[in-house]
Amino acid sequence: MFSRVGSGAVTGVDAYGIEVEVDCCGGMGQISIVGLPDTAVKESQERVRAAIRACQFIMPPGKKWVVNLAPADTRKEGPSLDLPIAIGVLAATGYVDAERLAQFWMMGELGLDGSVRGVSGILPVAMTCMQAGIKNLIVPEANAAEAALVEGLNVFAVTHLKQVLSILESEKAFYPVHSDARQRFIRSSQSNAVPDFSDVKGQGHGKRALMIAAAGRHNIIMVGPPGAGKSMLARRLLGIMPCLEFEEALELTKLYSVAGLLVEKGDVMMSRPFRAPHHSASLSGLVGGGSVPRPGEVSLSHLGVLFLDEVIEFPRRHLEALRQPLENRTVTISRAHNAFTYPAAFLLVAACNPCPCGYRGDPAKYCACSSYQAERYWSKLSGPILDRIDIHIEIGRLNEVELASEGGEESSEDMRLKVMRAVERQKSRFAEGKFVFNGQLNQKELRRFCQIGELARELLARAVNQLGLSARAYDRVLRLARTIADLEAEEHIQPQHVAEAIRYRNLRYGLSA
């Protein structure tokens, strides 16, 4: 007999449908799997055989089961196809009604005793199942709440192979799992756990720069001596960024599901991610990849913050790999037979010292580095990378008055309200199209929304001559000036907005004495 079972697999952060075709024919009683299976999929024949035997089903002797995983030109990985293969074998043997089986998709790993174990990547498969017009999905109990995040999908949770057969006989024997994730998301306070800016003494210019970065999604680098507060400022940035929309939360949840990093199975991501990889991280750990491609830190910080502390300590090869995600907001991992694309729309926050010892230009401590050492230190961070960072600021040492001050600092909530007003002004410009932040405007949108007067144009022309700004830097100054104007509730970009934007690109790294 012939049977067909619907399932799905993940490529990148998206899923595609898989048809598990099983044909029962004469042979030596073995299960042969074709369709580019990896080792884990090939080994499923032993798990399937043991699970079927544990359920006391009889596999006819002298028969061979050929399992084809269609489409056959995509590589299948992991144990998630164990369950549909087992059901396909039972259907081909006559234990399952083929007409009922066509109304379901399923996935899950099988134990030798017939138990069904959880797998990663359930959410994107559930979304694809719904898009394919299939309303019923059978998943391991450990993944049921996650799959139920897809509204309108009937999700059946199972812990054993026998339960799957009972559902296929009559789904009334089991009730679908329901999720109230949207209501929980609406009720949640997304930024309660983030430290508050009111804890940070002084550093008013650093706080303003971070507020501009949050309002327009502008990448930022902070340069200063050890202990000046660079990390302290960066870790409070999430508290002034706009809260996640539910659709954004689902997108993040899908990404973390593929990576196998969901802490609470079945719950959506409630806040934007903050990722701070160490400079010893591998290249694949930072940008993604590996023998089995997985998203890296730049993708795991999607819609959130990627904080690179001591950024110059990262290998130059790692930093140069950031060019594509900084420009295109995606990461593409190419392989001989496939390419995997992961989202990477993160806000980059970098921090570093001005020189190897950390005290160049510091009024209180002597710098032992020569100009050559300082320049060599900064040469690790290439011009093209710095060109893609909109805001460059110095974070200096606090004086005795600032250190002794008690309270009076602006809170994160007050700063976030200013950011939200600027974001609303940006959204009002995209009433008829897809919204993007100022830092992500394309050339057409740049010409439309970032027009400047004659005085501002002359000011920017002088900056180009004196600072040697590239064409990319010129556009980024305009985007930055647009965000500064939005924070000031100004409809048109004024010369003072352009002047402030230029100041954020006027650092001479490694040369200040």
C-alpha positions as CSV (number, residue, x, y, z in Angstrom):
1,M,0.0,0.0,0.0
2,F,0.9,3.7,-0.4
3,S,0.4,6.5,2.1
4,R,1.2,10.2,2.4
5,V,1.7,12.2,5.6
6,G,2.0,16.0,5.8
7,S,4.8,17.6,7.9
8,G,7.2,20.5,7.7
9,A,10.9,21.4,8.1
10,V,12.8,24.6,8.8
11,T,15.2,26.4,6.5
12,G,16.6,29.7,7.9
13,V,13.8,31.0,10.1
14,D,11.0,29.9,7.8
15,A,9.4,26.5,7.2
16,Y,8.2,24.6,4.1
17,G,5.9,21.7,3.7
18,I,7.2,18.1,3.5
19,E,5.2,15.1,2.2
20,V,6.3,11.9,3.8
21,E,5.5,9.3,1.2
22,V,5.6,5.6,2.2
23,D,5.3,2.6,-0.1
24,C,5.1,-0.9,1.2
25,C,6.5,-3.5,-1.2
26,G,8.2,-6.9,-1.2
27,G,11.7,-7.0,0.4
28,M,13.7,-7.8,3.5
29,G,11.6,-6.1,6.1
30,Q,13.6,-2.9,6.3
31,I,12.8,0.8,6.1
32,S,14.7,2.7,3.5
33,I,14.6,6.6,3.7
34,V,15.4,8.7,0.6
35,G,15.1,12.5,-0.1
36,L,18.4,13.9,1.1
37,P,18.1,12.8,4.8
38,D,20.9,13.6,7.2
39,T,22.3,11.1,9.7
40,A,19.6,11.9,12.3
41,V,16.8,11.3,9.8
42,K,18.4,8.0,8.6
43,E,18.6,6.8,12.1
44,S,14.9,7.3,12.5
45,Q,14.2,3.9,10.9
46,E,15.5,2.2,14.0
47,R,13.5,4.5,16.3
48,V,10.4,4.1,14.2
49,R,10.7,0.3,14.1
50,A,11.2,0.1,17.9
51,A,8.3,2.5,18.7
52,I,5.9,0.6,16.5
53,R,6.9,-2.7,18.1
54,A,6.5,-1.1,21.6
55,C,2.9,-0.2,20.6
56,Q,2.3,-3.9,19.8
57,F,1.6,-3.3,16.1
58,I,2.7,-6.0,13.7
59,M,4.8,-5.1,10.8
60,P,4.2,-7.8,8.1
61,P,7.3,-9.9,7.5
62,G,8.9,-10.0,4.1
63,K,8.0,-6.4,3.4
64,K,10.1,-3.3,2.6
65,W,9.0,0.3,3.4
66,V,10.4,2.9,1.1
67,V,10.1,6.4,2.7
68,N,10.5,9.4,0.4
69,L,10.8,12.9,1.9
70,A,9.5,15.3,-0.8
71,P,10.7,17.7,-2.1
72,A,13.7,15.4,-2.5
73,D,16.2,18.2,-3.4
74,T,16.2,19.8,0.1
75,R,18.3,18.4,2.9
76,K,16.2,17.1,5.8
77,E,17.8,17.4,9.3
78,G,17.0,16.4,12.8
79,P,14.6,13.9,14.4
80,S,11.4,15.9,13.9
81,L,10.2,13.6,11.1
82,D,10.2,10.4,13.3
83,L,6.4,10.8,14.0
84,P,5.2,11.3,10.4
85,I,7.4,8.4,9.2
86,A,6.0,6.1,11.8
87,I,2.4,7.1,11.0
88,G,3.2,6.7,7.3
89,V,4.5,3.2,7.8
90,L,1.4,2.3,9.9
91,A,-0.9,3.8,7.2
92,A,0.9,1.9,4.5
93,T,0.3,-1.3,6.6
94,G,-3.4,-0.5,6.9
95,Y,-3.7,0.7,10.5
96,V,-4.6,4.3,9.6
97,D,-7.3,5.7,7.3
98,A,-5.7,7.7,4.5
99,E,-8.6,10.1,4.0
100,R,-8.5,11.2,7.7
101,L,-4.7,11.4,7.5
102,A,-4.8,14.0,4.8
103,Q,-6.5,16.5,7.2
104,F,-3.4,16.6,9.5
105,W,0.2,17.7,9.7
106,M,2.5,16.3,12.4
107,M,6.0,16.3,13.7
108,G,7.9,15.0,16.7
109,E,10.8,12.8,17.8
110,L,10.0,9.2,18.9
111,G,11.5,7.3,21.8
112,L,12.1,3.6,21.6
113,D,9.1,3.0,23.9
114,G,6.7,5.0,21.6
115,S,6.9,8.2,23.5
116,V,6.9,11.5,21.6
117,R,9.5,14.1,22.5
118,G,9.7,17.8,21.8
119,V,11.7,19.3,18.9
120,S,12.8,22.8,17.9
121,G,11.3,25.0,15.2
122,I,7.6,24.2,15.8
123,L,6.3,27.8,15.5
124,P,7.4,28.4,11.8
125,V,6.1,24.9,10.9
126,A,2.7,25.8,12.5
127,M,2.6,29.0,10.6
128,T,3.3,27.2,7.3
129,C,0.7,24.5,8.1
130,M,-1.9,27.2,8.5
131,Q,-0.9,28.9,5.3
132,A,-1.1,25.6,3.4
133,G,-4.8,25.4,4.4
134,I,-4.4,22.5,6.9
135,K,-6.2,23.3,10.2
136,N,-5.0,20.3,12.3
137,L,-1.5,19.9,13.7
138,I,-0.2,17.1,15.9
139,V,2.8,18.0,18.0
140,P,4.6,16.8,21.1
141,E,3.1,18.0,24.3
142,A,6.3,20.0,25.1
143,N,5.7,22.1,21.9
144,A,1.9,22.4,22.0
145,A,1.6,25.8,23.6
146,E,4.2,27.2,21.2
147,A,2.3,25.9,18.1
148,A,-1.0,27.2,19.6
149,L,0.4,30.8,19.2
150,V,-0.9,30.5,15.6
151,E,-4.5,31.6,15.8
152,G,-7.1,29.4,14.0
153,L,-5.0,26.3,14.1
154,N,-6.2,23.2,15.9
155,V,-3.2,21.9,17.8
156,F,-3.3,18.4,19.4
157,A,-0.7,17.6,22.0
158,V,0.5,14.0,22.3
159,T,3.0,12.2,24.5
160,H,2.8,8.7,22.9
161,L,2.4,7.2,19.4
162,K,-0.9,5.5,20.5
163,Q,-2.4,8.9,21.2
164,V,-1.7,9.9,17.6
165,L,-3.7,6.9,16.3
166,S,-6.6,7.8,18.6
167,I,-6.7,11.3,17.3
168,L,-6.6,10.1,13.7
169,E,-9.6,7.8,14.5
170,S,-11.5,10.7,16.0
171,E,-10.1,14.1,17.0
172,K,-13.0,14.4,19.5
173,A,-11.1,12.1,21.8
174,F,-8.7,15.0,22.3
175,Y,-9.3,18.7,22.8
176,P,-7.1,21.2,20.9
177,V,-4.7,23.3,22.9
178,H,-5.6,27.0,23.1
179,S,-3.3,29.9,23.8
180,D,-4.0,33.3,25.4
181,A,-0.6,34.6,24.5
182,R,-2.0,37.8,22.9
183,Q,-3.9,38.7,26.1
184,R,-0.8,38.0,28.2
185,F,1.3,40.0,25.9
186,I,-1.0,43.0,26.1
187,R,-1.1,42.8,29.9
188,S,2.6,42.4,30.3
189,S,4.9,45.3,31.1
190,Q,7.8,44.8,28.7
191,S,10.5,46.9,30.3
192,N,10.2,46.4,34.1
193,A,13.4,44.3,34.3
194,V,15.6,46.9,32.5
195,P,17.8,49.1,34.7
196,D,16.7,52.8,34.8
197,F,18.7,55.8,33.5
198,S,17.9,57.6,36.7
199,D,20.7,55.5,38.3
200,V,23.3,57.0,36.0
201,K,24.9,60.2,37.3
202,G,25.8,62.9,34.8
203,Q,26.7,61.8,31.2
204,G,23.9,64.0,29.8
205,H,25.4,64.1,26.3
206,G,25.6,60.3,26.3
207,K,22.0,59.9,27.4
208,R,20.9,62.3,24.6
209,A,22.9,60.4,22.1
210,L,21.3,57.1,23.2
211,M,17.9,58.7,23.1
212,I,18.5,59.8,19.4
213,A,19.8,56.3,18.7
214,A,16.6,54.7,20.1
215,A,14.3,57.2,18.3
216,G,15.7,56.7,14.9
217,R,17.5,53.3,15.1
218,H,20.9,54.8,14.6
219,N,24.0,52.7,15.4
220,I,26.3,54.2,18.1
221,I,29.8,53.8,19.3
222,M,31.0,55.2,22.7
223,V,34.6,55.9,23.4
224,G,36.0,56.6,26.9
225,P,38.3,55.4,29.7
226,P,37.5,52.4,31.8
227,G,34.8,53.0,34.4
228,A,33.3,56.0,32.7
229,G,29.9,54.3,32.4
230,K,29.8,53.1,28.8
231,S,28.4,49.6,29.6
232,M,26.1,51.1,32.2
233,L,24.5,53.4,29.6
234,A,24.2,50.7,27.0
235,R,22.4,48.2,29.3
236,R,19.7,50.8,30.0
237,L,18.9,51.4,26.3
238,L,16.1,48.9,26.1
239,G,14.2,50.9,28.7
240,I,13.7,53.8,26.3
241,M,13.0,51.9,23.1
242,P,9.4,51.5,21.9
243,C,7.7,48.3,23.2
244,L,7.3,45.4,20.9
245,E,4.2,45.0,18.8
246,F,2.6,41.5,19.0
247,E,3.6,40.8,15.4
248,E,7.2,41.7,16.1
249,A,7.0,39.4,19.2
250,L,5.8,36.5,17.1
251,E,8.7,37.1,14.6
252,L,11.2,37.1,17.4
253,T,9.6,34.0,19.0
254,K,9.9,32.2,15.6
255,L,13.6,33.1,15.4
256,Y,14.3,31.8,18.9
257,S,12.2,28.7,18.3
258,V,14.4,27.8,15.3
259,A,17.5,28.5,17.5
260,G,16.1,26.3,20.3
261,L,16.5,29.1,22.8
262,L,12.9,29.7,23.9
263,V,13.0,29.8,27.7
264,E,9.3,29.5,28.2
265,K,7.8,27.1,25.6
266,G,4.5,28.4,24.3
267,D,5.1,32.0,25.4
268,V,5.9,34.8,23.1
269,M,9.0,37.0,23.5
270,M,7.8,39.8,25.8
271,S,10.7,42.2,25.3
272,R,13.3,43.2,22.9
273,P,16.5,41.1,23.1
274,F,19.8,42.5,24.4
275,R,22.8,40.4,23.3
276,A,26.3,41.1,24.5
277,P,28.7,38.5,23.0
278,H,32.2,38.3,24.4
279,H,35.1,39.3,22.0
280,S,36.3,35.6,22.1
281,A,33.1,34.5,20.3
282,S,33.6,32.5,17.1
283,L,32.7,33.9,13.7
284,S,29.7,31.5,13.3
285,G,28.6,32.3,16.9
286,L,28.6,36.0,16.1
287,V,27.0,36.1,12.6
288,G,25.6,32.6,12.3
289,G,26.6,29.5,10.4
290,G,28.2,26.2,11.4
291,S,28.0,22.7,9.9
292,V,24.3,22.9,10.6
293,P,23.5,26.6,10.0
294,R,22.1,28.3,13.1
295,P,21.4,32.0,13.7
296,G,24.2,33.9,15.4
297,E,24.3,36.8,17.9
298,V,23.5,39.4,15.2
299,S,20.3,37.6,14.4
300,L,19.4,36.8,18.0
301,S,19.5,40.6,18.6
302,H,17.0,41.2,15.8
303,L,14.6,44.0,16.8
304,G,16.7,44.6,19.8
305,V,20.3,45.7,20.8
306,L,23.6,44.1,19.9
307,F,26.2,45.4,22.4
308,L,29.8,44.9,21.5
309,D,31.8,45.9,24.6
310,E,35.5,46.4,23.9
311,V,34.7,46.2,20.2
312,I,38.3,46.7,19.1
313,E,39.2,43.5,20.9
314,F,37.0,41.5,18.4
315,P,39.0,40.0,15.5
316,R,39.0,42.2,12.5
317,R,37.4,39.4,10.4
318,H,34.5,39.3,12.8
319,L,33.9,43.0,12.6
320,E,34.1,43.0,8.8
321,A,31.4,40.3,8.7
322,L,29.1,42.9,10.2
323,R,29.0,44.9,7.0
324,Q,26.1,43.0,5.4
325,P,23.8,43.0,8.4
326,L,24.5,46.6,9.2
327,E,23.6,47.6,5.6
328,N,20.9,45.1,4.6
329,R,19.6,44.0,8.1
330,T,19.8,40.4,7.1
331,V,22.5,37.7,7.3
332,T,22.9,35.2,4.4
333,I,24.8,31.9,5.1
334,S,25.7,30.3,1.8
335,R,26.3,26.6,1.4
336,A,27.0,24.5,-1.7
337,H,23.4,23.3,-2.1
338,N,21.5,26.0,-0.2
339,A,21.5,29.5,1.3
340,F,20.0,30.4,4.7
341,T,18.8,34.0,5.4
342,Y,18.3,35.2,8.9
343,P,16.9,38.6,9.9
344,A,19.3,41.0,11.6
345,A,17.6,44.4,12.1
346,F,19.4,45.2,15.3
347,L,20.6,48.4,16.9
348,L,24.4,48.2,17.2
349,V,25.9,49.7,20.4
350,A,29.7,49.5,20.5
351,A,32.0,50.6,23.3
352,C,35.8,50.8,23.5
353,N,38.8,52.6,25.1
354,P,40.5,55.4,23.2
355,C,43.9,53.6,23.3
356,P,45.4,50.3,24.5
357,C,45.9,51.6,28.1
358,G,42.5,53.3,28.1
359,Y,43.5,56.7,29.3
360,R,44.4,58.8,26.2
361,G,43.0,62.3,26.7
362,D,42.0,61.5,30.3
363,P,42.6,64.6,32.6
364,A,43.2,62.5,35.7
365,K,45.4,59.6,34.6
366,Y,48.6,59.5,32.4
367,C,48.5,57.7,29.1
368,A,51.5,55.6,28.4
369,C,50.6,54.9,24.7
370,S,52.4,56.6,21.8
371,S,50.5,58.1,18.9
372,Y,51.6,55.1,16.8
373,Q,50.3,52.6,19.3
374,A,46.9,54.5,19.5
375,E,46.6,54.6,15.7
376,R,47.5,51.0,15.4
377,Y,45.0,50.1,18.1
378,W,42.2,52.0,16.1
379,S,43.2,50.5,12.8
380,K,41.5,47.3,13.8
381,L,38.2,49.0,13.3
382,S,38.1,49.8,9.6
383,G,36.7,52.9,8.0
384,P,33.8,51.1,6.2
385,I,32.6,49.8,9.6
386,L,32.9,53.2,11.3
387,D,31.1,54.7,8.3
388,R,28.1,52.5,9.1
389,I,27.9,53.8,12.6
390,D,25.8,57.1,12.8
391,I,26.7,58.3,16.3
392,H,30.3,58.6,17.6
393,I,30.6,60.0,21.1
394,E,33.1,60.4,23.8
395,I,32.1,59.3,27.4
396,G,34.4,61.2,29.8
397,R,35.3,60.7,33.4
398,L,32.8,62.1,35.9
399,N,34.0,65.0,38.0
400,E,33.7,65.3,41.8
401,V,30.5,67.3,41.6
402,E,28.7,64.8,39.4
403,L,29.9,61.9,41.5
404,A,28.6,63.5,44.7
405,S,25.2,64.5,43.3
406,E,22.2,62.8,44.8
407,G,19.2,62.0,42.5
408,G,17.7,64.5,40.0
409,E,18.5,62.4,37.0
410,E,16.0,61.9,34.2
411,S,14.2,58.6,34.3
412,S,14.0,56.0,31.6
413,E,10.2,56.5,31.4
414,D,10.6,60.2,30.8
415,M,13.1,59.6,28.1
416,R,11.0,56.8,26.5
417,L,8.0,59.3,26.2
418,K,10.2,61.6,24.2
419,V,11.4,58.7,22.1
420,M,7.8,57.6,21.5
421,R,6.7,61.1,20.4
422,A,9.6,61.1,17.9
423,V,8.6,57.7,16.7
424,E,5.0,58.7,16.2
425,R,6.1,61.7,14.1
426,Q,8.0,59.2,11.9
427,K,5.0,56.9,11.6
428,S,2.8,59.7,10.5
429,R,4.9,60.1,7.4
430,F,4.3,56.5,6.4
431,A,0.5,56.5,6.7
432,E,0.2,55.0,3.2
433,G,3.2,52.7,3.2
434,K,5.4,50.4,5.3
435,F,6.9,52.2,8.3
436,V,10.7,52.4,8.7
437,F,12.8,54.3,11.2
438,N,14.8,57.3,10.1
439,G,18.0,55.3,10.3
440,Q,16.7,52.9,7.7
441,L,15.4,55.3,5.1
442,N,16.3,54.4,1.5
443,Q,17.4,57.0,-1.1
444,K,13.9,57.8,-2.3
445,E,12.6,58.3,1.2
446,L,15.8,60.3,2.1
447,R,15.1,62.8,-0.7
448,R,11.5,63.1,0.3
449,F,11.8,63.4,4.1
450,C,15.2,64.9,4.7
451,Q,15.2,68.1,2.7
452,I,17.3,70.9,4.1
453,G,17.6,74.7,3.6
454,E,20.5,76.6,2.0
455,L,22.2,77.4,5.3
456,A,22.1,73.8,6.4
457,R,23.4,72.6,3.0
458,E,26.4,75.0,3.2
459,L,27.1,73.7,6.7
460,L,27.1,70.1,5.5
461,A,29.2,71.0,2.5
462,R,31.9,72.4,4.8
463,A,31.8,69.3,6.9
464,V,32.3,67.1,3.9
465,N,35.4,69.1,3.0
466,Q,36.9,69.3,6.4
467,L,36.0,65.8,7.8
468,G,36.3,63.9,4.5
469,L,32.8,62.4,4.8
470,S,31.9,59.7,2.3
471,A,28.6,59.7,0.4
472,R,27.3,57.1,2.9
473,A,28.3,59.3,5.8
474,Y,26.7,62.3,4.1
475,D,23.3,60.4,3.9
476,R,23.7,59.2,7.5
477,V,24.2,62.7,8.7
478,L,20.9,63.7,7.0
479,R,19.1,60.7,8.6
480,L,20.5,61.6,12.0
481,A,19.5,65.3,11.6
482,R,15.9,64.1,10.7
483,T,15.7,62.2,14.0
484,I,17.1,65.1,16.0
485,A,14.4,67.4,14.4
486,D,11.7,64.8,15.3
487,L,12.9,64.8,18.9
488,E,12.6,68.6,18.9
489,A,9.1,68.3,17.3
490,E,10.3,70.2,14.3
491,E,8.7,69.6,10.9
492,H,11.7,70.8,8.9
493,I,15.4,70.1,9.5
494,Q,17.1,73.2,10.8
495,P,20.8,74.2,10.7
496,Q,21.2,73.4,14.4
497,H,20.0,69.9,13.8
498,V,22.5,69.3,11.0
499,A,25.3,70.8,13.2
500,E,24.5,68.4,16.1
501,A,24.4,65.5,13.7
502,I,27.9,66.5,12.3
503,R,29.3,66.7,15.8
504,Y,28.4,63.1,16.3
505,R,30.9,62.2,13.5
506,N,33.7,64.5,14.5
507,L,36.0,62.3,16.6
508,R,39.6,61.8,15.6
509,Y,40.2,58.3,17.0
510,G,43.6,57.6,18.6
511,L,44.9,61.1,17.9
512,S,43.4,63.2,20.7
513,A,46.0,64.0,23.3
